[in-house]
Amino acid sequence: MEIELSYDMDELIELQEAADDAHAVVKRLQEELGGVQKWTDEQHVAWRDAWEDWRAVWEPLDDALTHHAEALGLDRDELEAAVRQAAGVPLPVED
């Protein structure tokens, strides 16, 4: 019996890039807005919306990575690292 995977590597890379772009918006907003204690209601809404947009992309990627790793007998973290590297995300430097 053949296992059908819902995403191929190119699609995983596209999801990773979309998640990275959405996360960059969240980080940019945090930097621009400064301390959360000073945010207006509108700023809280803007940040929450950006965070939800990021989650909406990250969750399918996270699920797909887990599913692919299990289906292919791969280590999930290694698969994620390969996708991140293929998407041009710098890997963390280990001391």
Secondary structure, DSSP 8 states (H G I E B T S, - for coil): -----S--HHHHHHHHHHHHHHHHHHHHHHHHH--GGG--HHHHHHHHHHHHHHHHHHHHHHHHHHHHHHHHT--HHHHHHHHHHHTT-------
